[in-house]
Amino acid sequence: MNPQLRLLEPALDVLRAGGLIVFPTDTCYALGCMVGAREAQEHLRRIRQLDLQHDLSLLFSGIAQLAEYAKLDDRAFALLRKALPGPYTFILPATKDVPRRLADPKKRSIGVRIPAHPLCEMLLAELGEPLMSSTLQLPDRDLPLTDPEEICTLLGNQVDTVIVAEQGRAKCSTVIDMLQWPPQLRRKGVGDPTALGIDA
């Protein structure tokens, strides 16, 4: 896939205006908005019926940007360089600059991702800021939505833009908890934890 920037510009405009979009990643389709877009975040939680205790992930264009939001020691940095971009979410300590509403209030941790998907990569690079994101899985469904046509039918009137691409996966990212060492597998998804030296 070779995405064209002109086709992404409407979605970029929506995000910068505080809107909520659906977009493809290297795992599932996702809901996303800017970090500062509080109304869009509340709308996202309503669509998915998530309470405030359910953490949303932050998607980044690269590790340098990620390091502004999450604390990385040398071991964590080396592991992220090996794994990313890719289908992994890492739970890391939040930096002091991360707003309290974005981090786990008890642990002060955040979930971070750098997806390996050309369209998603271009979107994040052009924004110059991370995206607040959640898997596109509706409350009455056991699996994430994967069919672009179905997504448009079900959510076309509930979000500001749907970026239509290929069929999505029905499996989420692998979640690795790095709040202690060695890291622990929290959820097995698309990414292979054993490739990172983590027991499955």
MDAnalysis code that builds the backbone (N, CA, C; Angstrom):
import MDAnalysis as mda
import numpy as np

u = mda.Universe.empty(600, n_residues=200, atom_resindex=np.repeat(np.arange(200), 3), trajectory=True)
u.add_TopologyAttr("name", ["N", "CA", "C"] * 200)
u.add_TopologyAttr("resid", np.arange(1, 201))
u.add_TopologyAttr("resname", ["MET", "ASN", "PRO", "GLN", "LEU", "ARG", "LEU", "LEU", "GLU", "PRO", "ALA", "LEU", "ASP", "VAL", "LEU", "ARG", "ALA", "GLY", "GLY", "LEU", "ILE", "VAL", "PHE", "PRO", "THR", "ASP", "THR", "CYS", "TYR", "ALA", "LEU", "GLY", "CYS", "MET", "VAL", "GLY", "ALA", "ARG", "GLU", "ALA", "GLN", "GLU", "HIS", "LEU", "ARG", "ARG", "ILE", "ARG", "GLN", "LEU", "ASP", "LEU", "GLN", "HIS", "ASP", "LEU", "SER", "LEU", "LEU", "PHE", "SER", "GLY", "ILE", "ALA", "GLN", "LEU", "ALA", "GLU", "TYR", "ALA", "LYS", "LEU", "ASP", "ASP", "ARG", "ALA", "PHE", "ALA", "LEU", "LEU", "ARG", "LYS", "ALA", "LEU", "PRO", "GLY", "PRO", "TYR", "THR", "PHE", "ILE", "LEU", "PRO", "ALA", "THR", "LYS", "ASP", "VAL", "PRO", "ARG", "ARG", "LEU", "ALA", "ASP", "PRO", "LYS", "LYS", "ARG", "SER", "ILE", "GLY", "VAL", "ARG", "ILE", "PRO", "ALA", "HIS", "PRO", "LEU", "CYS", "GLU", "MET", "LEU", "LEU", "ALA", "GLU", "LEU", "GLY", "GLU", "PRO", "LEU", "MET", "SER", "SER", "THR", "LEU", "GLN", "LEU", "PRO", "ASP", "ARG", "ASP", "LEU", "PRO", "LEU", "THR", "ASP", "PRO", "GLU", "GLU", "ILE", "CYS", "THR", "LEU", "LEU", "GLY", "ASN", "GLN", "VAL", "ASP", "THR", "VAL", "ILE", "VAL", "ALA", "GLU", "GLN", "GLY", "ARG", "ALA", "LYS", "CYS", "SER", "THR", "VAL", "ILE", "ASP", "MET", "LEU", "GLN", "TRP", "PRO", "PRO", "GLN", "LEU", "ARG", "ARG", "LYS", "GLY", "VAL", "GLY", "ASP", "PRO", "THR", "ALA", "LEU", "GLY", "ILE", "ASP", "ALA"])
u.atoms.positions = np.array([
    [0.839, -1.199, 0.000],
    [0.000, 0.000, 0.000],
    [0.874, 1.249, 0.000],
    [0.585, 2.176, -0.921],
    [1.287, 3.450, -0.980],
    [0.275, 4.579, -0.816],
    [-0.008, 4.957, 0.439],
    [-1.032, 5.983, 0.666],
    [-0.621, 7.332, 0.094],
    [-1.608, 8.088, -0.392],
    [-1.360, 9.418, -0.922],
    [-1.823, 10.450, 0.095],
    [-0.961, 11.411, 0.355],
    [-1.240, 12.394, 1.391],
    [-2.548, 13.138, 1.129],
    [-2.826, 13.447, -0.146],
    [-4.035, 14.222, -0.445],
    [-5.302, 13.495, -0.010],
    [-5.241, 12.141, 0.012],
    [-6.400, 11.363, 0.431],
    [-6.548, 11.333, 1.951],
    [-5.448, 11.630, 2.656],
    [-5.488, 11.654, 4.115],
    [-5.793, 13.037, 4.681],
    [-5.685, 14.052, 3.841],
    [-5.842, 15.423, 4.344],
    [-7.192, 15.680, 5.009],
    [-8.313, 15.152, 4.477],
    [-9.588, 15.363, 5.184],
    [-9.582, 14.783, 6.596],
    [-8.991, 13.609, 6.763],
    [-8.920, 12.995, 8.093],
    [-8.012, 13.799, 9.013],
    [-6.915, 14.312, 8.477],
    [-6.023, 15.160, 9.266],
    [-6.736, 16.427, 9.734],
    [-7.522, 17.016, 8.841],
    [-8.280, 18.216, 9.207],
    [-9.278, 17.914, 10.320],
    [-9.940, 16.762, 10.223],
    [-10.905, 16.356, 11.250],
    [-10.210, 16.198, 12.601],
    [-9.073, 15.522, 12.612],
    [-8.350, 15.311, 13.862],
    [-7.901, 16.624, 14.476],
    [-7.356, 17.508, 13.653],
    [-6.873, 18.794, 14.170],
    [-8.003, 19.666, 14.698],
    [-9.212, 19.418, 14.186],
    [-10.380, 20.169, 14.649],
    [-11.032, 19.526, 15.879],
    [-10.418, 18.445, 16.384],
    [-10.944, 17.809, 17.588],
    [-11.912, 16.677, 17.329],
    [-11.916, 16.138, 16.104],
    [-12.864, 15.093, 15.753],
    [-12.378, 13.693, 16.061],
    [-13.273, 12.735, 15.804],
    [-13.015, 11.317, 16.053],
    [-13.051, 10.569, 14.723],
    [-12.045, 9.734, 14.476],
    [-11.977, 9.002, 13.214],
    [-11.837, 7.506, 13.465],
    [-12.116, 6.732, 12.410],
    [-11.789, 5.302, 12.359],
    [-10.671, 5.142, 11.344],
    [-9.653, 4.370, 11.691],
    [-8.504, 4.222, 10.796],
    [-7.902, 2.824, 10.938],
    [-7.200, 2.351, 9.903],
    [-6.579, 1.024, 9.966],
    [-5.228, 1.078, 10.664],
    [-4.867, -0.024, 11.311],
    [-3.523, -0.172, 11.867],
    [-2.964, -1.501, 11.358],
    [-1.823, -1.901, 11.891],
    [-1.237, -3.183, 11.495],
    [-1.921, -4.360, 12.175],
    [-2.869, -4.089, 13.061],
    [-3.675, -5.160, 13.669],
    [-5.136, -4.905, 13.308],
    [-5.881, -4.271, 14.200],
    [-7.306, -4.017, 13.983],
    [-7.537, -2.595, 13.471],
    [-8.757, -2.357, 12.981],
    [-9.188, -0.973, 12.817],
    [-9.308, -0.361, 14.214],
    [-9.141, 0.956, 14.295],
    [-9.146, 1.627, 15.592],
    [-9.928, 2.930, 15.526],
    [-10.375, 3.371, 16.678],
    [-10.929, 4.711, 16.859],
    [-9.804, 5.597, 17.356],
    [-9.754, 6.842, 16.870],
    [-8.662, 7.703, 17.302],
    [-9.006, 9.174, 17.292],
    [-8.317, 9.911, 18.159],
    [-8.469, 11.365, 18.234],
    [-7.200, 11.956, 18.811],
    [-7.093, 13.261, 18.778],
    [-5.930, 13.945, 19.329],
    [-5.951, 13.862, 20.856],
    [-4.780, 13.951, 21.453],
    [-4.656, 13.853, 22.907],
    [-5.463, 14.936, 23.619],
    [-5.510, 16.126, 23.039],
    [-6.212, 17.232, 23.680],
    [-7.706, 17.307, 23.379],
    [-8.209, 16.379, 22.583],
    [-9.616, 16.428, 22.158],
    [-10.492, 15.702, 23.175],
    [-10.857, 16.379, 24.246],
    [-11.590, 15.737, 25.340],
    [-12.968, 15.244, 24.903],
    [-13.690, 16.054, 24.143],
    [-15.029, 15.634, 23.723],
    [-14.968, 14.389, 22.845],
    [-13.970, 14.328, 21.956],
    [-13.816, 13.155, 21.096],
    [-13.466, 11.922, 21.922],
    [-12.642, 12.103, 22.945],
    [-12.301, 10.974, 23.816],
    [-13.529, 10.468, 24.562],
    [-14.353, 11.395, 25.033],
    [-15.586, 10.993, 25.723],
    [-16.523, 10.261, 24.761],
    [-16.587, 10.744, 23.522],
    [-17.427, 10.099, 22.508],
    [-16.908, 8.693, 22.200],
    [-15.580, 8.547, 22.109],
    [-14.958, 7.242, 21.889],
    [-15.369, 6.268, 22.993],
    [-15.297, 6.732, 24.231],
    [-15.659, 5.863, 25.359],
    [-17.139, 5.486, 25.324],
    [-17.987, 6.408, 24.866],
    [-19.416, 6.088, 24.760],
    [-19.662, 5.018, 23.697],
    [-18.992, 5.144, 22.557],
    [-19.156, 4.164, 21.488],
    [-18.752, 2.775, 21.970],
    [-17.653, 2.716, 22.689],
    [-17.152, 1.419, 23.160],
    [-17.680, 1.041, 24.538],
    [-18.405, 1.958, 25.163],
    [-18.928, 1.759, 26.524],
    [-17.807, 1.421, 27.502],
    [-16.787, 2.285, 27.493],
    [-15.643, 2.120, 28.380],
    [-15.735, 3.112, 29.529],
    [-15.408, 2.669, 30.731],
    [-15.363, 3.614, 31.848],
    [-13.988, 4.273, 31.904],
    [-13.823, 5.193, 32.817],
    [-12.579, 5.959, 32.893],
    [-11.406, 5.113, 33.375],
    [-11.685, 3.940, 33.941],
    [-10.605, 3.068, 34.409],
    [-9.979, 2.284, 33.257],
    [-10.653, 2.267, 32.095],
    [-10.115, 1.545, 30.938],
    [-9.129, 2.454, 30.207],
    [-7.864, 2.049, 30.180],
    [-6.835, 2.878, 29.555],
    [-6.937, 2.852, 28.028],
    [-6.720, 3.999, 27.430],
    [-6.587, 4.100, 25.982],
    [-5.095, 4.114, 25.648],
    [-4.751, 3.675, 24.450],
    [-3.349, 3.657, 24.037],
    [-2.981, 4.944, 23.313],
    [-1.701, 5.264, 23.356],
    [-1.172, 6.373, 22.571],
    [-0.366, 5.796, 21.417],
    [-0.645, 6.271, 20.204],
    [0.084, 5.845, 19.012],
    [1.060, 6.932, 18.608],
    [2.286, 6.518, 18.284],
    [3.353, 7.467, 17.977],
    [3.956, 7.181, 16.599],
    [4.629, 8.209, 16.064],
    [5.298, 8.056, 14.778],
    [6.694, 7.465, 14.927],
    [7.285, 7.524, 16.126],
    [8.624, 6.998, 16.342],
    [8.990, 6.998, 17.814],
    [10.124, 6.356, 18.138],
    [10.531, 6.224, 19.533],
    [10.907, 7.571, 20.142],
    [11.481, 8.476, 19.350],
    [11.855, 9.786, 19.885],
    [10.616, 10.522, 20.397],
    [9.529, 10.468, 19.656],
    [8.286, 11.104, 20.092],
    [7.700, 10.365, 21.296],
    [7.763, 9.059, 21.263],
    [7.250, 8.238, 22.363],
    [7.947, 8.572, 23.673],
    [9.262, 8.837, 23.600],
    [10.051, 9.095, 24.804],
    [9.663, 10.396, 25.508],
    [8.873, 11.248, 24.847],
    [8.379, 12.454, 25.505],
    [7.239, 12.124, 26.470],
    [6.631, 10.963, 26.301],
    [5.464, 10.580, 27.097],
    [5.726, 9.410, 28.036],
    [6.723, 8.584, 27.723],
    [7.009, 7.395, 28.528],
    [8.487, 7.375, 28.923],
    [8.752, 6.912, 30.137],
    [10.126, 6.814, 30.623],
    [10.780, 5.552, 30.083],
    [11.950, 5.724, 29.484],
    [12.673, 4.598, 28.894],
    [14.078, 4.515, 29.468],
    [14.411, 3.395, 30.123],
    [15.809, 3.177, 30.478],
    [16.470, 2.454, 29.309],
    [17.751, 2.126, 29.436],
    [18.488, 1.536, 28.316],
    [17.896, 0.193, 27.886],
    [17.458, -0.615, 28.862],
    [16.903, -1.933, 28.520],
    [15.577, -1.788, 27.773],
    [14.738, -0.886, 28.264],
    [13.445, -0.671, 27.611],
    [13.646, -0.112, 26.207],
    [14.575, 0.820, 26.060],
    [14.853, 1.415, 24.751],
    [15.303, 0.343, 23.756],
    [16.193, -0.546, 24.198],
    [16.697, -1.602, 23.316],
    [15.570, -2.540, 22.889],
    [14.664, -2.867, 23.811],
    [13.557, -3.762, 23.479],
    [12.591, -3.107, 22.497],
    [12.287, -1.826, 22.722],
    [11.381, -1.121, 21.818],
    [11.990, -0.981, 20.425],
    [13.265, -0.739, 20.354],
    [13.925, -0.634, 19.039],
    [13.839, -1.953, 18.279],
    [13.882, -3.051, 19.013],
    [13.798, -4.371, 18.383],
    [12.382, -4.665, 17.899],
    [11.394, -4.206, 18.650],
    [10.002, -4.587, 18.387],
    [9.242, -3.631, 17.485],
    [9.629, -2.369, 17.468],
    [8.819, -1.337, 16.821],
    [9.485, -0.759, 15.582],
    [8.689, -0.347, 14.585],
    [7.227, -0.443, 14.546],
    [6.762, -1.890, 14.415],
    [5.600, -2.178, 15.010],
    [5.081, -3.534, 14.973],
    [3.844, -3.685, 15.821],
    [3.275, -4.886, 15.849],
    [1.973, -5.122, 16.487],
    [2.063, -5.353, 17.998],
    [2.722, -4.441, 18.688],
    [2.892, -4.550, 20.133],
    [2.419, -3.260, 20.818],
    [1.835, -3.420, 22.005],
    [1.561, -2.297, 22.896],
    [2.401, -2.504, 24.144],
    [3.122, -1.462, 24.548],
    [3.965, -1.549, 25.739],
    [3.392, -0.673, 26.845],
    [3.315, -1.232, 28.047],
    [2.899, -0.470, 29.223],
    [4.163, 0.047, 29.886],
    [4.288, 1.363, 29.963],
    [5.495, 2.001, 30.471],
    [5.146, 3.091, 31.478],
    [6.107, 3.469, 32.344],
    [5.867, 4.593, 33.252],
    [5.691, 5.889, 32.465],
    [4.706, 6.678, 32.837],
    [4.460, 7.958, 32.162],
    [5.436, 9.019, 32.671],
    [5.831, 9.919, 31.794],
    [6.648, 11.056, 32.226],
    [5.769, 12.049, 32.984],
    [6.401, 12.964, 33.675],
    [5.649, 13.949, 34.475],
    [4.866, 14.914, 33.594],
    [5.206, 14.979, 32.303],
    [4.512, 15.897, 31.392],
    [3.185, 15.339, 30.887],
    [2.939, 14.046, 31.108],
    [1.692, 13.442, 30.640],
    [0.544, 13.884, 31.547],
    [-0.526, 14.441, 30.974],
    [-1.674, 14.849, 31.803],
    [-2.203, 13.674, 32.612],
    [-2.642, 13.945, 33.834],
    [-3.100, 12.884, 34.741],
    [-4.247, 12.076, 34.149],
    [-5.101, 12.723, 33.356],
    [-6.258, 12.009, 32.812],
    [-5.854, 10.976, 31.765],
    [-4.610, 11.037, 31.266],
    [-4.158, 10.104, 30.242],
    [-3.428, 8.906, 30.819],
    [-2.984, 8.993, 32.065],
    [-2.193, 7.923, 32.661],
    [-2.998, 7.202, 33.728],
    [-2.618, 5.942, 33.978],
    [-3.239, 5.184, 35.055],
    [-3.040, 5.953, 36.357],
    [-4.116, 6.312, 37.068],
    [-3.996, 7.184, 38.231],
    [-3.207, 6.568, 39.383],
    [-3.155, 5.240, 39.462],
    [-2.416, 4.596, 40.548],
    [-0.964, 4.341, 40.172],
    [-0.767, 3.766, 38.984],
    [0.583, 3.399, 38.570],
    [1.303, 4.510, 37.801],
    [0.553, 5.510, 37.322],
    [1.103, 6.554, 36.441],
    [1.788, 5.902, 35.239],
    [1.057, 4.998, 34.587],
    [1.580, 4.297, 33.425],
    [0.705, 4.578, 32.211],
    [1.263, 4.353, 31.026],
    [0.513, 4.518, 29.784],
    [0.848, 3.370, 28.835],
    [-0.099, 3.089, 27.927],
    [0.136, 2.111, 26.874],
    [0.560, 2.833, 25.607],
    [1.630, 2.363, 24.975],
    [2.175, 3.046, 23.801],
    [2.335, 2.059, 22.643],
    [2.132, 2.572, 21.415],
    [2.261, 1.769, 20.205],
    [2.930, 2.582, 19.106],
    [3.651, 1.897, 18.220],
    [4.125, 2.464, 16.952],
    [3.731, 1.456, 15.876],
    [2.572, 1.632, 15.242],
    [2.081, 0.637, 14.283],
    [2.928, 0.577, 13.012],
    [3.031, -0.625, 12.455],
    [3.724, -0.824, 11.181],
    [2.680, -0.926, 10.074],
    [2.101, 0.206, 9.733],
    [1.091, 0.264, 8.666],
    [1.315, 1.571, 7.920],
    [1.554, 1.519, 6.597],
    [1.955, 2.726, 5.866],
    [0.974, 3.888, 5.992],
    [-0.316, 3.602, 5.963],
    [-1.302, 4.671, 6.070],
    [-1.276, 5.293, 7.465],
    [-1.207, 4.442, 8.455],
    [-1.148, 4.902, 9.843],
    [0.149, 5.682, 10.095],
    [1.243, 5.186, 9.552],
    [2.532, 5.858, 9.714],
    [2.490, 7.268, 9.115],
    [1.900, 7.402, 7.926],
    [1.810, 8.712, 7.288],
    [0.913, 9.644, 8.097],
    [-0.192, 9.122, 8.581],
    [-1.121, 9.919, 9.380],
    [-0.409, 10.487, 10.612],
    [0.322, 9.654, 11.333],
    [1.011, 10.080, 12.547],
    [2.152, 11.047, 12.231],
    [2.874, 10.781, 11.147],
    [3.984, 11.654, 10.769],
    [3.484, 13.053, 10.413],
    [2.369, 13.131, 9.689],
    [1.830, 14.430, 9.295],
    [1.240, 15.182, 10.484],
    [0.639, 14.455, 11.427],
    [0.083, 15.111, 12.616],
    [1.171, 15.739, 13.461],
    [2.295, 15.030, 13.587],
    [3.368, 15.522, 14.446],
    [3.055, 15.373, 15.927],
    [1.966, 14.702, 16.246],
    [1.544, 14.461, 17.628],
    [1.002, 13.046, 17.721],
    [0.987, 12.475, 18.925],
    [0.415, 11.136, 19.058],
    [-1.097, 11.141, 18.919],
    [-1.644, 9.960, 18.660],
    [-3.086, 9.765, 18.624],
    [-3.529, 8.958, 19.840],
    [-4.618, 9.382, 20.453],
    [-5.260, 8.574, 21.469],
    [-6.112, 7.541, 20.743],
    [-5.990, 6.272, 21.120],
    [-6.581, 5.232, 20.288],
    [-7.181, 4.100, 21.112],
    [-8.168, 3.419, 20.502],
    [-8.766, 2.226, 21.092],
    [-9.230, 1.311, 19.962],
    [-9.087, 0.007, 20.164],
    [-9.539, -0.980, 19.185],
    [-11.017, -0.779, 18.856],
    [-11.356, -0.935, 17.581],
    [-12.741, -0.774, 17.144],
    [-13.514, -2.064, 17.401],
    [-13.894, -2.236, 18.662],
    [-14.684, -3.390, 19.065],
    [-15.919, -2.888, 19.806],
    [-17.073, -3.151, 19.250],
    [-18.316, -2.663, 19.836],
    [-18.722, -3.531, 21.023],
    [-19.483, -2.973, 21.964],
    [-19.824, -3.682, 23.200],
    [-20.550, -5.005, 22.988],
    [-21.318, -5.118, 21.907],
    [-22.092, -6.342, 21.679],
    [-21.366, -7.343, 20.774],
    [-20.093, -7.087, 20.494],
    [-19.324, -7.967, 19.616],
    [-18.187, -8.635, 20.393],
    [-17.917, -9.892, 20.050],
    [-16.815, -10.617, 20.681],
    [-15.476, -10.293, 20.042],
    [-15.511, -9.804, 18.804],
    [-14.287, -9.517, 18.057],
    [-14.350, -8.109, 17.486],
    [-13.187, -7.509, 17.188],
    [-13.172, -6.183, 16.550],
    [-13.830, -6.224, 15.173],
    [-14.340, -5.073, 14.724],
    [-14.882, -4.961, 13.373],
    [-13.739, -5.006, 12.365],
    [-13.932, -5.763, 11.292],
    [-12.862, -5.942, 10.312],
    [-13.238, -5.506, 8.905],
    [-14.530, -5.491, 8.594],
    [-14.993, -5.205, 7.232],
    [-15.256, -3.716, 7.063],
    [-14.542, -3.038, 6.156],
    [-14.716, -1.594, 5.981],
    [-16.153, -1.182, 5.679],
    [-16.866, -1.982, 4.869],
    [-18.261, -1.639, 4.543],
    [-19.147, -1.698, 5.786],
    [-18.938, -2.728, 6.591],
    [-19.721, -2.853, 7.824],
    [-19.395, -1.713, 8.788],
    [-18.134, -1.345, 8.848],
    [-17.724, -0.237, 9.711],
    [-18.442, 1.047, 9.308],
    [-18.477, 1.309, 8.003],
    [-19.153, 2.526, 7.515],
    [-20.648, 2.479, 7.819],
    [-21.252, 1.308, 7.676],
    [-22.687, 1.169, 7.934],
    [-23.008, 1.397, 9.410],
    [-22.211, 0.785, 10.285],
    [-22.492, 0.841, 11.723],
    [-22.062, 2.142, 12.373],
    [-20.966, 2.728, 11.879],
    [-20.379, 3.870, 12.583],
    [-20.293, 5.142, 11.754],
    [-20.721, 5.069, 10.505],
    [-20.599, 6.235, 9.638],
    [-21.235, 7.495, 10.182],
    [-22.321, 7.340, 10.950],
    [-22.999, 8.509, 11.525],
    [-22.557, 8.828, 12.948],
    [-21.657, 8.001, 13.488],
    [-21.228, 8.211, 14.867],
    [-19.827, 8.794, 14.989],
    [-19.066, 8.758, 13.903],
    [-17.721, 9.337, 13.902],
    [-17.639, 10.380, 12.790],
    [-16.570, 11.146, 12.795],
    [-16.443, 12.233, 11.824],
    [-15.870, 11.766, 10.487],
    [-15.031, 10.734, 10.523],
    [-14.429, 10.215, 9.288],
    [-14.063, 8.748, 9.475],
    [-14.267, 7.958, 8.411],
    [-13.776, 6.576, 8.365],
    [-12.761, 6.491, 7.232],
    [-11.532, 6.116, 7.561],
    [-10.517, 5.885, 6.533],
    [-10.636, 4.428, 6.093],
    [-11.089, 4.226, 4.875],
    [-11.336, 2.882, 4.376],
    [-10.074, 2.334, 3.721],
    [-9.667, 1.142, 4.156],
    [-8.508, 0.480, 3.562],
    [-8.851, -0.995, 3.376],
    [-7.868, -1.845, 3.584],
    [-8.082, -3.272, 3.388],
    [-8.872, -3.875, 4.553],
    [-9.226, -5.136, 4.397],
    [-9.886, -5.871, 5.482],
    [-8.973, -5.851, 6.704],
    [-9.526, -5.538, 7.854],
    [-8.732, -5.498, 9.069],
    [-8.579, -6.877, 9.691],
    [-7.694, -6.966, 10.649],
    [-7.515, -8.210, 11.395],
    [-8.521, -8.252, 12.545],
    [-8.817, -9.447, 12.989],
    [-9.731, -9.620, 14.126],
    [-8.955, -9.897, 15.404],
    [-7.646, -9.655, 15.357],
    [-6.790, -9.910, 16.507],
    [-6.042, -8.640, 16.869],
    [-5.945, -8.354, 18.157],
    [-5.350, -7.100, 18.630],
    [-3.832, -7.211, 18.747],
    [-3.222, -6.138, 19.195],
    [-1.782, -6.138, 19.434],
    [-1.448, -6.965, 20.670],
    [-0.225, -7.428, 20.727],
    [0.292, -8.093, 21.926],
    [0.680, -7.023, 22.944],
    [0.242, -7.185, 24.180],
    [0.504, -6.188, 25.227],
    [1.592, -6.695, 26.161],
    [2.646, -5.897, 26.303],
    [3.788, -6.223, 27.159],
    [3.865, -5.211, 28.300],
    [3.830, -5.698, 29.526],
    [3.931, -4.847, 30.718],
    [5.408, -4.669, 31.057],
    [5.875, -3.412, 30.972],
    [7.276, -3.115, 31.250],
    [7.429, -2.259, 32.507],
    [6.481, -2.374, 33.408],
    [6.583, -1.646, 34.674],
    [7.503, -2.358, 35.652],
    [7.937, -3.564, 35.301],
    [8.920, -4.294, 36.086],
    [9.842, -5.031, 35.120],
    [10.912, -5.580, 35.633],
    [11.846, -6.324, 34.783],
    [12.072, -7.695, 35.391],
    [12.015, -8.763, 34.610],
    [11.782, -8.766, 33.169],
    [10.338, -8.418, 32.815],
    [10.102, -7.949, 31.595],
    [8.745, -7.597, 31.160],
    [7.820, -8.812, 31.193],
    [6.527, -8.551, 31.362],
    [5.536, -9.617, 31.460],
    [4.507, -9.493, 30.329],
    [4.097, -10.655, 29.807],
    [3.048, -10.676, 28.794],
    [1.701, -10.439, 29.463],
    [0.985, -9.399, 29.027],
    [-0.334, -9.119, 29.576],
    [-1.439, -9.619, 28.648],
    [-1.200, -9.602, 27.327],
    [-2.187, -10.109, 26.370],
    [-1.461, -10.611, 25.130],
    [-1.767, -11.835, 24.724],
    [-1.178, -12.382, 23.497],
    [-2.033, -11.966, 22.313],
    [-1.430, -11.297, 21.359],
    [-2.126, -10.851, 20.166],
    [-1.340, -11.206, 18.926],
    [-1.287, -10.282, 17.980],
    [-0.607, -10.537, 16.699],
    [0.896, -10.686, 16.879],
    [1.498, -9.824, 17.674],
    [2.950, -9.870, 17.854],
    [3.397, -11.087, 18.643],
    [4.535, -11.673, 18.258],
    [5.078, -12.854, 18.909],
    [5.975, -12.438, 20.084],
    [5.539, -12.670, 21.329],
    [6.364, -12.246, 22.472],
    [7.682, -12.994, 22.565],
    [7.724, -14.250, 22.087],
    [8.966, -15.015, 22.192],
    [10.057, -14.418, 21.314],
    [9.680, -13.680, 20.272],
    [10.674, -13.006, 19.429],
    [11.396, -11.907, 20.199],
    [10.796, -11.463, 21.302],
    [11.388, -10.424, 22.147],
    [11.991, -11.019, 23.417],
    [12.022, -12.360, 23.495],
    [12.578, -13.004, 24.670],
    [11.627, -13.029, 25.853],
    [10.318, -12.920, 25.575],
    [9.305, -12.887, 26.632],
    [8.468, -14.161, 26.533],
    [8.306, -14.847, 27.655],
    [7.549, -16.093, 27.667],
    [6.092, -15.862, 27.277],
    [5.569, -16.700, 26.408],
    [4.179, -16.564, 25.942],
    [3.198, -17.149, 26.949],
])
